[in-house]
Amino acid sequence: MSKADPYLWLEGITDDAALKWVEQHNEITANTLATEPGFEQAQQQILEVLDSDARIPFVVKHGDCYYNFWQDKQHERGIWRRTTLASYESEHPYWETVIDLDELSAAENTHWVWHGANFLGTSGRQVLISLSPGGADADVAREFDLVDKRFIPAAEGGFTRGVEKGGAKGGLDWVDADQVLVFTDEGPDTITKSDYPRFIKLWRRGTPLRDAQTLLSCSVDDLGVFGYAQTTPGYERIILQRSPTIFTSETFLVTETNTNNEQLDADAPALDLPGKKLTKIDIPDSAEAHFHREWLLIELRDDWQLGNTTYLTGSLLAIRLDDFLAGNRDLTVLFEPTATTSLASCALTRNHLILNVLDDVKYRLYVLTPPATGNTWEINKVDDIAPLTTVAVWAVDCDESDDIWLTTTGYLTPSTLALGTVTSSGISTKPLKRSPIFFNADNLIVAQHFAISDDGTRIPYFIVGPKEVIEGTNSQPAPTLLYGYGGFEVALTPSYSGTAGRAWLERGGVYVVANIRGGGEYGPNWHKAATQEKRHKAYEDFAAVARDLIARGITTPQMLGIQGGSNGGLLTGNMLVKYPELFGAVVIQVPLLDMQRYSHLLAGASWIEEYGDPDDPEQWAWLQNYSPYHLVSRDQEYPPVLITTSTRDDRVHPGHARKMAAKLADLGADVTYYENTEGGHGGSATNQQSAYISALTWSFVSKYLTI
């Protein structure tokens, strides 16, 4: 079928004809939607939020300094800067600029986008800086000197990755001052069908990359290989992963051999390093291993039968690593899910573990303290978590202390940042920073409701809007925007958005977030309930939430819009073609839409476990039932559609969006299209670009939902 696709030429990402089509449609959008009354005001209000100096500058500790990456009106590409803790705690910290990306972009004639920093140990002067040209996932890594504030060129022995190719997918991680782990695109036969590296190597300073020692490899049909090193004094480790799929992996440790004649692990590849061997961590391939000091933590995505004991999907288990490697399987259950709970995340400090648990999509915190001997961990619940808010916890420096950062945020509650300390009895914190109040929320409330899906499953959703509308004391329905994702075990929880508040809530709109199956709100089983041939469950859930909003009198189909990006773009694409009668406007962002071609486009092959294999006739038989591109019909009337993407998106191919827009337009549908020329999968690289795209979205839904 794909050979007969009349729009296949639009998959040529930088082909002249395709780019000309993009330019023409961007111009149409600029002359129509971007000239709507209120567009410029919305864009300016959104940009004020994004550029606000009062935003929380989140930091990462290294040595005595606290580092932050920052973008605002004066720093379009951004600056990487540092300060001291005493200064950071003040109302107006002093920041020393370390790297100015605007200056670097101008000097190197490249539109650099910040991808992060990888420090050497806890106080080393070297750091690996990752930068992307234009915002794509493919990037470069370059060694940087924090004292001299300069990049160390390869000619001087500096480590680099991806520079020669102008960007490559992969990673670079410190083992010590003169060794790194590297996995990257080195040319033909070094990447998988999913576009990720096939080889991970140990690279010594001063030697060519081609001479680096291969530690682990995978087949071209696997997802890829990945790895990292832990540099905690006394617990230095190299951890390697070979991932057949996005949800499965084999985990290996580089360990010492006891004798030159020691028998290697039968399940581990041979390792050509004197005195070293690879040891496989003997856990299910679907489980995830976490290493912290002497402990091994195991997070399960499937039930695990071990002897006479069954450990349940979604559980977190613990054992001392040395005991596990010696064959001991006396595991301690730190968390076991119930019908309403799931493990959202865990944070490790020097001496404690903080569990972040979702209970009906509401957060609960627990502090766990490991025993000095034996297997019994002490568990204490942390009280005073505000309802319908999101809480996040992470260590300041898990090697050195039990200090943590703690943030809280809600739909109507500006984000706060506190510095805390964990003890066995709980967490003590002091507030440090608070985001500004960007919109008037005096008459707004937040509520959680449950819709009933086609098979009787309760689907939670959050709703934000005017009190009288949410409580039903106002008989007039309101313009409503419904957002969803429903994939890859990603949970959607409350967060403060100054842009949504200014552009939508302040003007009387209602905002709704649906926690449909396919996400992670109730753990791995909630996710697996809507994968592959069961994918339709996610769309039935989303439709159920839409009908519930209409049944409650909150909105009407003509006043109900939907929005989703990436996998959420596949969601809203399916809602467009399957349930057009429920919606008055549809926003589809950086989407998958052609499910017959997706596995052959960029990173698409890595998602076969999520969606299915279209090249398998049996799987295509059900996969085509949620391929929006193939379900568009000239006999169906569709609500107005806005489709956006990025030319530089090297994760989800922009051809999905281009072809869908062209096909809908040729059938006479009301479709608006915009493609940013950079920004990667995030869609934008600067605050100005983000404000423009966001203003397009809010202007579109305001226009068609009559706000």
ZALOBA-699196 format. One record per atom (N, C-alpha, C): x, z, y. Coordinates in steps of 0.2 Angstrom, whole numbers, plus 5000, padded with zeros to 4 digits. Layout:
<sites>
XZY...
</sites>
This chain:
<sites>
500450004994500050005000500450005006501050045006501450045012501749985014501849935009502149875011501649825015500949845014500449805018500249845024500649895026500449935032500649895038500149875042500249835048500649875054500649945053501049985058501650005056501949985050502550005047503149995052503149945056503649935061503749995066503250035067503350095072503750145069503950145062504350195059505150175062505250125065505950115067506050155073506350215072506350265077506650245084507250205084507450175090507450105091507050065086506949995087506649975094506949925097506749905103505949895104505649865099504949855099504549915099504749965094504450025094504550075100505150075103505250105109504850075115504750015115504349985120503650005120503350005113502650035112502650105115503150145113503150215116503050215123503550175126503550175134502850155137502550105134501950085136501350135136501350175130500850225129501050285134501650305134501850355139501650345146501650285148501450265155500750265156500350245151499650255151499450325152499750365148499550435148499750465155500350445158500550475164500050445170499750395169499350365174498550385173498450415167497750445166497750515165497950545160497850615159498350655164498850635165499350665170499150665177498550625178498350615185497650655186497450685180496750725180496850775186496250795189496250845194496450915190496950945194497151005191497751005187497950945185498550935180499150965184499350945190499950965193499951045194499351065196499351145197499451175190499151155185499251185178500051175176500351115178501051105176501451155180501351165186501651215190501551285188500951305186500851375184501251385178501251335173501551345167502351355168502551305172503251315174503551375177503051405181503251475184503251525178502851515173502951565167503551555164503751495162504351475158504951495162504951485169505551495173505651565176505151605174505151675177505751715176506051745181506551785181506451855178505751865177505551935175505451935167505551875164505451875157505951925153505851945147506351985144506951945141507551965143508151925141508351955134508151935129508351965122509051955121509452005118510151995117510352005110510951985109511352005103511952035104512052095100512652135102513252105098513852105101514452085098515052125102515352165098515852215102515452255107515752255113515452305118514952255122514852195121514452155125513852135122513352115126512652095124512552025126512451975122512451905124511651885124511551835128510851805129510951735131510451695129510451625131509851625136509851585141509351595147509251525150508651505151508451445154507951465160508051435166507651435171507751375176507451385182507451325187508151305189508551355189509251345191509651315185509451335179509851315173509451275168509351215170508851175166509051175158509651165157509951165150510051235147510251275152510351345150511051375151511051435151511751465151511751525146512351525143512451585138512851635142512651695142512951745146512951815143513351865146513451925142513451985148513252045145513252095149513452165145513452215148513552285145512852315143512852365139512252395137512052435144512452465147512252505153511952465158512252405159511952355164511352325161511252315155510652285152510052335153510252395152509652445153509452455160509852425165509552435172509052375174508752385179508252345181508452275183509052265185509352205187510052195184510152175178510852175175511252125178511952145178512452095180512652055174512551985174512751935169513351895171513751895166514351855166514251785162514251735165514151665162514751655157514551635151515151615146515151545145514551515144514451435144513851415148514051365152513451335156513351265153512751265150512551195146512451145151512251155157512151105162512751075164513251115165513951085167514251055161514151085155514451045149514150985148513450975148513150915147513350865152513450885158513650835163514350805162514850855160515550845159515650795152515150805147515250775141514750715140514350705145513850655146513350655139513150715138512750725132512250775134511550765132511050815134511050875128511450915129511550975124510951015124510751045118510251095117510551145113510451205115510751265112510451275105510851285100510651305094510851375091511351405095511551475093512251485092512451545091513151565091513251615085513851605081513951635075514651675076514551735077515151775079515651795073516251805074516751825069516751895069516551925063516551995063516152035068516352095069515952135074516252135081516952115081517252115088517752065089517752015085518251955085518151915092518651885094518551845100518351775099518351755092518051685091517351685089517051625091516351615089516251545088515751525083515551455082514951445086514951395090514451375094514051315092513451315091513051265088512651225094512751165095512351125100512051065097511451045099511150985097511150935102511250875101511150815106510450795106510150825111509450805112508950845109509150895105508650945102508550935095508850885091508750865084508950925080508750925074509050975069509750965068509950905067510650885067511050905073511550945072511950975077512650975076513050995081513751005080513951075081514451105077514751165078515451165081515651205085516351205088516551275089517151285088517451355089517551365096517451425098517451445105517851515106518251515111518651575112518251615118518051675116517651715120518051755126518751755125519151785130519351725135519651675133519851615137519251575140518651585136518051545138518151475138518351445132518451375131518351365124518151295123518151275116518851255113518951275107519651265104519551195100519951145102519851075099520151075092519951025088520251025082520951015081521250985087521950965087522351035087522051085090522351155090522151195084521851165079521651205073520951235074520551215079519851245079519451215074518951255072518451225067517951195071517751135068517151095071516751065065516151055066515751025061515250975064515150915062514650865064514850825070515450845073515650815079515750735079516150715073516250645073515650605072515050635069514450595068513950605073514150645078513750655084513150695082513250735077512750785075512650775067512550835064512450825056512050895054511650885049511250945047511750985043511751045043512151095039512351155042512851185040513051245043513851265043514051315047514751335047514751415048515051445043514951525044515651555042515851605046516451635045516551675039517151665035517351705030517851755033518251735036518751775040519051735046519551755049519751725055520051655054520251645047520551575046520251545040519651565038519251525033518451525035518151475034517451465035517151435029516451445028516051405023515751345027515851295024515551235028515151195023514551175025514151125021513851075026513951015026513750965031513750895028513450845032513450775030514150745031514550725026515150695026515150625025514550595025514550525023514150515017514150445015513750435009513850475003513350494999513350534993513450604994513450625001513550695002512950735004512350695005511750725007511250715002510750755001510150744997509650695000509150674995508550634998508250675003508250745003507950785009508350785015508950755015509350745021509750815022509850855017510250915018510950905014511450945015512050935012512050955004512450915000512550924993513050974991513550984996514151024994514251074999514451134996514751185001515451204999515851215004516551215003516851275007517451295004517851345008518451305011518351315018518851275022519351315026519951305025520551345028520751315034520951355039521151335045521751295045521851235048522451195048522451145043521951135039521851085034521251045035521350975032520750935033520150955029519550935032518950955029518950925022519250865021519250825014519550865009520050915011520450955006520151025005519551035008519251105007518951105000519051164997518851184991518051184990517851144985517051144984516951204980516451244982516251304979515551294975515151244977514451234974514251164976513851134972513551074973512851064970512551014972511851004969511750924968511250914965511050834964510750814970510750744970510450714976509650724976509350744971508650754971508450824972508950874973508850934975508750944983508450994985508451004992509051014996509551054993510251054996510551124994511151134996511551194995511651225002511651295002511751335008512151395006512451425011512851485010513051525016513251585015513451625021513951675018514251715023514751765021514551825024514551885021514451945024515151975025515252005031515952035033515952105034515452145031515352215032515952245029516352285032516952315029516852355023517252335018517152365011516552325007516152285010515652245006515652175008516352145009516352075010516152035004515751985006515451945000515351875003515351824998515151754999514551744995514051724998513351714994513251634995513051604989512951534989512251524986511951464988511251454985511251374984510951364978510851294976510051294976509751254980509051254980508751184978508451184972508051124969507451104974507151154976506551144981506551194986506051184991506051224997505851304995505551314989505351384987505751404981506251374979506651394973507351384975507751434972508451434973508851474967509451454966509951494962510451524966510551584966510951624970511551644966512151634969512851654966513251694971513651734968514151774972514851744970515251744974515951734973516251804971516451814965516751884963517451874960517651934959518351944956518351934949518851894946518951894939519351954937519151984931519552044929520252024926520251974922520851944919520851874919521451844918521451774919521051734913520951774908520551744902519851764902519551794907518851814907518451754906517851764902517351714901516951714907516851654909516451634915515751644914515351664919514551664918514351594915513951594910513751534907513351494911512951524916512451494921512851474927513451494928513751474934514251424934514351384939514851324938515551354939516051324936516751344936516951344943517451384945517651394952518451384952518751334955519451324955519751364961519651434960520051474965520351524961521051544962521351594958521051654959520951694953520651754953519951764955519551704956518851704958518451674953517751694953517251664949516651664952516151624950515451624952515051664948514651704950514251744946513551734949513051714944512351704946511951764946511551774951511151834951510551814947510451854942509951834936509251864938508951824943508251834945507851774945507251774945506851714945507051664951507051604949507251554955506751554961506151574960505651584965505751644969506251694967506351754971506851744976506851794981507351794986507851854985508451844985508951904985509251914992509251984994509552005000510052054998510652055001511252095000511352145006511352205005511552255010511952305008512652305010513052365007513052365000512952424997512952424989512252404986511752384990511152364987510952294987510552284981510252214980509452224981509152184986508452184986508152124984507652124980507352064977506652054979506452004983505851984985505451934981504951944978504651904973504051864975504051794973503551754975503151734969503351764963502951754957502951814953502551834949502551884944503251884940503551934939504151944935504051984929504051964923504052004917504752024915504852084915505552104913505452164908505652144902505452194897504752214896504552274896503852294896503552304903503852284908503652294915503452224918502952224922502752164926502752184933503252154937503252164944502852104947502452124952501952084955502252034960501951974961502051934966501951964973502451954977502451984984502752054984503052084978503352144978504052144981504352194983505052204985505352254980505952244977506252284972506952294975507252354972507952374974508352404968508952384968509452414964510152404966510552454964511252444967511552384963511952344968512152284965512652284959513052334960513552344954513152354948512652394948512252414942511952354939511652314944511352254942511852204938512452194941512852144938513152174932513152234931513352264924512752264919512152234921511652224916511052274917511152324921510552374922509952344925509352354923508752324926508252374928508552434929508052494931507952484939507452444940507252424947506752474950506852484957506452524960505952484964505252494964504852454968504752484975504952454980504952474987504252464990503952404988503352384991502952344985502352354984501952314980501252294984501052234984500552214988499852234985499352244989498652254987498252194989497652194988497152144989497152124997497352175001497352155008498052165012498552185008499252195011499752145009500252135013500752085011501452115015501952095013502652115016502752055021502752075027502852025033503652015034504052075034504752065035505052135033505752135032506052195032506752195036506852245039507452255043507952305040508552295040509052335037509552365043509652435043510052465048510652495043511052525046511652555043511452595037510952635037510752685032509952685030509652635033508852635032508652565031508052555029507652495028506952505031506752465036506152465039505652405036505152425033504652375031504152365036503952295037503452275041502852245037502352285036501752265032501152245035500852185033500252165036499652195031499152225034498552245031497952215034497652165031497152115034497452095041498052075041498352035047498452085053498552155051498652205056499352245053499752255058500452275056500452355055500852375050501052435048501852445047502152495050502852505049503052565044503552555040503752605035504552615036504752675036505452685036505652705029506152675025506352695019507052715019507252765015507952785015508152795008508752755007508952755000509252814998509252834991509552894989510352894988510652944989511352944988511552934980511152964976511152954969510452944966510352914960509752904958509352844961508752834959508352774961507752794966507652854968507052874972507152864979506852814983506952804990506352854993506552874999506152915003505752865008505052875008504652825012504252865017504252845023503852875028503552825033502852825034502452785038502552795045502652745049502752755057502052745060501852795063501152795066501152765073500552755077500552735083500652665084500452625079500552545080499852525084499852495089499252475093498952425089498252425089497852385085497852315088497852265083497852195085498452175089499052195088499652175091500152165085500652125087501252105083501852155084502152175079502752225080503252185076503852185079504452155076505052205077505452215072506052265072506652225069507152235072507852215069508352255072508952255068509452305069509852275075510152325079510652305084511252285081511552325076512152305072512052345066511852315060511752345054512352375051512952345053513552375050513752445053513552455059513852505063513352565064512752555065512252605067511552595064511152645066510452645064509952625070510352595075509952575081509552515080508952505083508552445082508252425089508052365089507652335094506952335091506452345095505752345093505352315099504952265097504552225102503852235099503352235104502652235103502352185108501852145105501552095109500852085107500352065111499752055109499451995113498851975112498551915115498451935123498251995124498152025131498652075133499152085129499652135130500352105131500652105137501252075138501852105133502252065131502752085127503252145130503452195126503852245128504452245123504952275125505552285121505852355122505952385116506152455116506852455112507252505114507852515110507752585106507852585100507652645096508152665091508052715088508552745082508052765076508352745070507952755064508252815061507852865059508052925055507552915049507752965044507352965038506552985039506453015045505753035046505352985051505752935053505352885058505852855062505452835068505852795073505752825080506252835084506152855091506452805095506052785100506152735105506152755112506452715116506352715123506252645126505752635130505652565133506152545137506352475137506852445141506552395145506252345142505952285146505252275145504952245150504252225149504152155152503752115149503652045152503152055157503152015162502652015168501952005165501452025169500752005168500651945171500551885167500451825170499751795172499251835169498551815171498151875171497551865174497051925175496651925168496751985165496351995158495852055159495652065165495152125166494552115162494252055161493652045158493652015151494352015149494451985142494552035137494352015131494452065125494752025119494952055114495252035108494852065102494652015097494252045091494552005085494352035080494552005073493851995069493751935067493151915063493351885057492851885052493051845046492451795044492651735043492251685041492251675033491751645030491651635023491751565021492351555018492451485016492051455010492051395008491651365004491651394997492151424995492251454988492051534989491851554995491751624995492251674998492851644999493451685002493351705009493551765010493551795017494151765021493951735027494551705031494551735038495051775039495151815045495351765051495051785057495351745063495251795069495751785073495751825080495351775085495051815089494651775095494851815101494951775107495151805113494651775118494351815123493951775128493551825132493151805136492751845140492351895136492251955138491952015134491251995132490851965137490151955136490051895131490551845130490551795126490651825119491251855118491451885112490951935109490651975113490152025110489451995110489351935112488651905111488151925116488351955122487851975127487751925132488151865131488051805136487751755131487151725133486851675128487151605129487651595134487951535136488551525131488651475127489251455124489851445129490451445126491051435130491451385127491851345132492351305129492851345125493051325119493451365114493951315111494551345111495151305107495351345101495251315095495451345089496151315087496551365085497251345083497351365076497751325072497851345065498551315063498751335057499351305054499251305046499251355043499051355036499551325031500151335031500651305027501351345026501751335021502351365020502451435021501851475019501851545019502051575026501851535032501951565038501251595041501351665043500851705045500751695053500151685055499951685062499751755065500051785069499851845072499851845079499551905082499451905090500151895094500151865099500651855104500451845111500751865116500551855123500851785125500351745128500551685131500351675138500851675142500651675150500351605151500551555147500351485149499551475146499451505140498751495138498251545142498551595145498151645149497951605156498451575159498351545165497951485165498151435160497851375159497151375156496951425152496351425148495951485149496251545147495851605147495551625154496051625159495751645166495251595168495151535165494651495168494051495164493951545159493351555156493351525149493951505146493951475139494051535134493951515128494051565122494551535118495051575116495551555112495451585105495551545099495451575093496051555088496351595084496851585079496551595072496551545068496351555061496851575056496751625052497251645047497051615040497051545039496851505034497351515028497151495022497551495016498051435017498651445014499251405015499751445019499451495023499951535027500151595023500451645026500751705023500451765025499851765028499451825030499351875024499251845018499151895012499651885007500251855009500851855004500851785001501251784996501351714992500751684989500351724986499751704983499251664988499251694994498851664999499051595001499751595001500051525002499951474996500051494990499951454984499251434983498751474986498051454985497851384988498351364993498151294996498751254996499151244991499651194990499451144986499751084986499651024982498951014981498751014975498050984973497551034976497751094978497251144981497251144989497651094992497751094999497051095003496551065000495851055003495651125005495851175001495551245003495751265010496351245013496551265020496051225024495851165023495451135028494751155027494451175021493851215021493851275024494351315024494451375028494351365035494751315038494751305045494051285047493751235043493051215045492551275045492651325040492251385040492351425046492951435049493051465055492651435061492751365061492351325066491651335066491351335060490651345059490451415061490851465059490651535061490651545069491151515072491151515079490451485082490251435079489651405082489051445080489051475074488451515072488351575076488951605078488951665082488751645089488651585091488451565098489051565103489651575100490251575105490351505108490251455104490351385107489851335103489951275105489551225101490151165099489951125095490351075092490651035098490251015103490450975109490951015113490951085113491451125117491951155113492051135107492551165102493151115101493751135103494351095102494751125097495251085094495751115089496451095091496851135089497551115090498051135085498551095083499051115078499651065078500151095076500851055076501151055070501551005068501950995062501451005056501551045051501051055046500351065049500351105055499651115059499451045061499850995063499650935064499350895059499550905053499250885047498550915046498450975047497851015047497350985052497550975059497050945064496950875062497450835059497250765058496750765052496750815047496250815042495550835045495650885050494950905053494650845056495050805060494850745063494450695059494750685053494450625049493950655044493950725042493550745037492950785041493050815047492450855050492450835057492350765059492350755066491750775069491250795066490550815069490650885072491150925070491250995072491651005078491950945081492350955087492250905092492450935098492350895104493050865107493650895104494250865106494750895101495250845099495750865094496450855097496950905096497650895098498050895092498450845091498850835085499650835087500050885086500750885088501250875083501750845084502350825080502050835072501650785070501250795064501550755058501350775052501350735046500650705046500550645044499950615044499950555038500450525037500450475032500750505026500350535021500550575016500750525010500750465010501050415005501750405007501950405013502650385015503050445017502750505018503050565021503750585017503750575010504250605006504850555007504750495010505350445011505550445018505350495022505450495030505850555031506450555033506850605036506850665031506650725033506650785028506050785024505650735024505050745020505050765013505650735009505650745002505750825001505950865005505950935004505350975004504750935006504150975006503650955000503950914995503550894989503250954985503651014985503351074982502751094986502651084992502151104996501551064996501650994996501150944996500950904990501550894986501450844980501850784981501950744976502350684976501950624976501950584982501550524982501750474977502350474975502650424971502350434963502150494962501850504955501050484956500850434952500150414953499650474952499750514947499250574946499250614952499850624955499850674961499550634967499650564968499450534974498650524973498350534967497650524966497350584970497650644971497350694975497650704981498250684982498650694988498350644994498050584991497750534996497150564999496850614996496250644999496350685005496950705007497150735013497750705017497750635016498150595020497750565026497750595032497350575037497450495039498050475039498150405040497750355036497650375030497350335025496550345025496350395029495650415029495250395035495650365040495350335046494850285044494250285047493850235045493550205051493450135051493150105057492350115057492050145052491350165052491250235055491750265056491650335059491750345066491350385070491550395077491950465077492450455081492950515081492950545088493050615089493050645095493750625098493850635105494450615108495050655105495650615105496150645101496850635106497250685106497850685109498350695104498850645104499450655099500050655102500450705101501150705104501650715099502250685101502850695096503550685100504050685097504750675100505150625096505450585100505850535097506450565094506650625096507250655093507050705087506450705085506250745079506550715073507050745070507350725064507050765058506550805059506250835053505650805051505150795056504550765054504550695058504550645055504650575058504150555063504350535069503850515074503450455072503650425067503150365064502550395062502450455060501750485058501350475064501550505070501150505076501050435079501550395079501450325082500950285078501050285071500550245067499850265068499750335068499050365068498750345075499150345080498850335087498750255087499150215085499050145085498450125081498350155075497750135070497150155074497050225076496450245080496350205086496850185090496650145096496450075094496650045089496449975087495749985084495450045082494850045079494350065085494650075091494250085097494150165098494450205095494450275096494750295103494550355105494850375112495450415110496050385110496650425108497150415114497450475116497950475121498650495117499150465119499750475115500350485120500750535118501350545122501950565118502550535119503150545115503750565119503950625119504550645123505150615120505650595124506250565122506750605119506650675120507150725117506750785115507050835112506750895111506650915103506850865099506750885092506050905090506050945084505450955081505051005086505351035090505051085095504651045101504850975101504450935106504750935113505250975115505450975122506151015122506550995126507251025127507351065133506951065138506951105144506251135146506351175150505651205153505251155156505551115160505151065163504851015158505150995153504850955148504250995145504351055143503851105140503251105144503351115151502851125155502351065156502751005156502350935156501950925150502250945144501850935138501250985137501451045139500851095139500351075144500551055150499951035155499550975152499850935149499450875145498950905141499150955137498750975132498151015135498351055140497751095143497351055147497651005150497150955154496750915149496950895144496550865139495950905136496150965134495551005131495051025137495351035143494951055149494450995150494750935150494350875152493750865147493850875141493350855136492950915133493150975135492751025133492451055139492451025145492151035151492251105154492851125154492951195157493051185165
</sites>
